[in-house]
Amino acid sequence: MLYLLFRFVFYVLFTFTLAHIISLEGFSLGIESQYSEYSLTENLQTTFILSSALLFWLAAQINKQLKPVSIGLFALMLMMFIRESDIYLDKFVFDGAWQTLVSIVLLSTAWYLWRVRTSINSAVVSYSHSMSNGFLMCGLVVTLVFSRLMGRGVFWQSVMGEQYVYFRSVKNIVEESTELLGYSLILFAALELLILCVLRLKKGQSQTLKIREISLAN
């Protein structure tokens, strides 16, 4: 019970801090704030995506039963990271580099999942009952659906009329901050999955130790 309360307080404080960080550019630059591709909010999105990918990868190394799910989620976040870095890849690598890298990750993941196809169903069923799954579903819906719909230019042009040209940053604030919230939920999902895998590892080690003790006693 206390453990759940601790996690709830942690996520509340994290979200509170996140909202404050998002507002920093607005407070510092005022009406000149743009929340562009190079803003702190955008950089945090990239950081959260990469952090989630690393946590999913760690979870895959710890728990074999959930590995197909963990690898799939790792690949998904890696592709999102590559997509978010398209500006830098096109500039410093070559034009269209992100499409090539995403294709490589996608094909590699598909090949791996085909190899372990017999264990995918049990992994998905096990993951579906975890807290991580709830966070993940919410995060994906907010990031891929809600933030995109709220960021439609036609909607903001309808609301602002001619003022849209001068206050386009308002649209950017809503879209980018909502997207960041979605990525934070996915980060929570990755953290919860890692915790679950660590707990299962400890439980397995404990059971193995008890079996050995019983065997020695007999």
C-alpha positions in Angstrom: 0.0 0.0 0.0 2.8 2.4 1.0 4.7 1.4 -2.2 1.7 2.4 -4.4 1.3 5.6 -2.5 5.0 6.4 -3.0 4.7 5.8 -6.7 1.6 8.0 -6.9 3.3 10.9 -5.1 6.4 10.4 -7.4 4.3 10.7 -10.6 2.4 13.7 -9.3 5.6 15.5 -8.4 7.1 14.5 -11.7 4.1 15.9 -13.7 4.1 19.1 -11.6 7.8 19.6 -12.3 7.2 18.9 -16.0 4.4 21.5 -16.2 6.7 24.1 -14.6 9.6 23.3 -17.0 7.2 23.7 -20.0 6.3 27.2 -18.7 9.9 28.3 -18.4 10.2 29.4 -22.0 6.9 31.3 -21.8 8.0 33.1 -18.7 11.5 33.9 -20.0 10.6 34.9 -23.6 7.1 36.1 -23.1 5.2 36.8 -26.4 8.3 35.9 -28.4 8.3 32.3 -27.2 7.8 29.9 -30.1 8.1 26.4 -28.7 9.9 25.4 -31.9 11.8 22.3 -32.8 14.8 23.6 -30.8 12.9 24.5 -27.6 13.4 22.9 -24.2 10.1 21.2 -24.5 11.1 19.6 -27.8 14.4 18.5 -26.3 12.7 16.9 -23.4 10.5 14.9 -25.7 13.6 13.5 -27.3 15.1 12.8 -23.9 12.0 11.0 -22.6 11.8 8.9 -25.8 15.5 7.8 -25.6 15.2 7.2 -21.8 12.1 5.0 -22.4 13.9 3.0 -25.1 16.8 2.3 -22.7 14.5 1.2 -19.9 12.6 -1.1 -22.2 15.9 -2.5 -23.3 17.0 -3.1 -19.8 13.7 -4.9 -19.0 14.3 -7.2 -22.0 17.7 -8.2 -20.6 16.2 -9.0 -17.1 13.0 -11.0 -17.9 12.9 -13.6 -20.6 9.1 -14.1 -20.5 8.4 -10.4 -21.2 11.4 -10.0 -23.6 9.3 -10.1 -26.8 7.1 -7.2 -25.5 10.1 -5.3 -24.2 12.0 -5.6 -27.4 9.0 -4.5 -29.4 8.5 -1.5 -27.2 12.2 -0.7 -27.3 12.1 -0.8 -31.1 9.0 1.4 -31.2 10.7 4.1 -29.0 13.9 3.8 -31.0 11.9 4.5 -34.2 10.2 7.5 -32.5 13.6 8.8 -31.4 14.9 8.5 -34.9 11.8 10.3 -36.3 12.1 13.1 -33.7 15.8 13.5 -34.8 15.0 13.8 -38.5 16.2 17.4 -38.7 19.7 16.5 -37.4 19.9 13.3 -39.5 18.9 15.1 -42.7 21.4 17.8 -42.0 24.4 15.9 -40.7 24.0 12.4 -42.3 22.0 12.6 -45.5 18.5 13.6 -46.7 16.1 10.8 -45.9 18.4 9.2 -43.3 15.7 8.8 -40.8 13.5 6.7 -43.1 16.4 4.4 -43.8 17.2 3.9 -40.1 13.5 3.3 -39.2 13.3 0.7 -41.9 16.3 -1.1 -40.6 14.9 -1.1 -37.0 11.5 -2.2 -38.2 12.9 -5.1 -40.3 15.3 -6.2 -37.6 12.5 -6.2 -35.0 10.1 -8.1 -37.3 12.8 -10.7 -37.9 13.4 -11.1 -34.1 9.7 -11.4 -33.3 9.2 -14.0 -36.1 11.9 -16.1 -34.4 10.2 -15.9 -31.0 6.6 -16.0 -32.4 5.6 -19.0 -30.2 6.3 -17.0 -27.0 4.7 -13.7 -28.1 1.1 -14.5 -27.0 2.1 -15.5 -23.4 4.3 -12.4 -23.2 1.5 -10.1 -24.3 -1.0 -11.7 -22.0 1.3 -11.3 -19.0 2.1 -7.7 -19.9 -1.5 -6.8 -20.4 -2.2 -7.3 -16.7 0.6 -4.9 -15.6 0.5 -1.3 -14.6 3.0 -0.6 -17.3 0.4 -1.5 -19.9 -2.1 1.1 -18.6 0.5 3.9 -18.7 1.6 2.8 -22.2 -1.9 2.8 -23.7 -2.6 6.2 -22.2 0.7 7.6 -23.4 0.3 6.4 -27.0 -3.2 7.7 -27.2 -2.2 11.1 -25.9 1.0 11.3 -28.1 -0.2 9.8 -31.3 -3.8 10.8 -31.3 -4.9 13.6 -29.0 -1.8 15.9 -29.4 -2.0 15.6 -33.2 -5.7 16.5 -33.2 -5.1 19.4 -30.9 -2.3 20.6 -33.1 -4.3 20.9 -36.3 -3.7 24.3 -37.9 -7.2 24.5 -39.4 -8.6 24.3 -35.9 -6.5 27.1 -34.5 -7.1 29.2 -37.6 -10.8 28.8 -37.0 -10.5 29.9 -33.4 -8.0 32.8 -33.9 -8.9 33.9 -37.3 -6.5 36.5 -38.6 -4.7 36.5 -35.2 -3.4 33.0 -35.9 -0.4 34.4 -37.9 0.7 36.4 -34.8 -0.1 33.8 -32.1 0.8 30.5 -33.7 3.0 29.9 -30.7 -0.2 29.2 -28.7 -1.0 26.3 -31.0 2.6 25.1 -30.6 2.4 25.3 -26.8 -0.7 23.1 -26.7 0.5 20.6 -29.2 4.1 20.2 -27.9 3.1 20.2 -24.2 0.4 17.6 -24.7 2.9 15.5 -26.7 5.4 15.8 -23.9 2.8 14.6 -21.4 2.2 11.6 -23.6 5.9 10.8 -23.7 6.1 11.2 -19.9 3.3 8.5 -19.6 5.3 6.2 -21.8 8.4 6.9 -19.7 6.3 5.9 -16.6 5.3 2.7 -18.5 9.0 1.8 -19.2 9.9 2.5 -15.6 7.0 0.3 -14.3 8.0 -2.5 -16.7 11.6 -2.4 -15.4 10.3 -2.5 -11.8 8.1 -5.5 -12.7 11.0 -7.4 -14.3 13.3 -6.7 -11.3 10.7 -7.9 -8.8 10.1 -11.0 -10.9 13.8 -11.7 -11.0 14.2 -11.3 -7.2 11.2 -13.6 -6.7 12.6 -16.2 -9.0 16.0 -16.1 -7.3 14.3 -16.4 -3.9 12.3 -19.5 -5.1 15.5 -21.0 -6.5 17.3 -20.5 -3.2 14.5 -22.2 -1.3 14.5 -25.2 -3.6 18.2 -25.5 -3.1 17.9 -25.3 0.6 15.2 -28.0 0.6 17.3 -30.2 -1.7 20.3 -29.9 0.7 18.1 -30.6 3.7 16.9 -33.9 2.1 
